[in-house]
Amino acid sequence: GGRGGDRGGRGGGFRGRGGGRGGMRGGKRVFIEPHRHEGIFVAKGKEDALVTKNLAVGESVYGEKRISVDDDNGGDKIEYRVWNPFRSKLAAGIINGLEHIHMGPGSRVLYLGAAS
């Protein structure tokens, strides 16, 4: 009873918290272009996203979305990992205009994260 609708925790609502599956789809509608920082790319599609090349093709390390696009040379597909700026301070900084990263592709970096 009372005023308002169901305000319970889990269960109610449309597909639970966060809505549907989301993410980007690959194929012909997504174009990949290089970002000004080496090794980072921008996936242009319905929504733009920061991506990096996936070195472990077919595997999702942290459950992130992946995009496969056709190679320009007509060969194999290239797979990219979508970089979520809400889970990465570096990605958030790049989106917000970070000038210098001070590390490029092939750099060895000690990462002391607490994720998963």
Helices and strands as residue ranges (DSSP letters): G 27-29, E 31-34, E 41-44, E 49-53, E 66-70, E 77-82, H 89-95
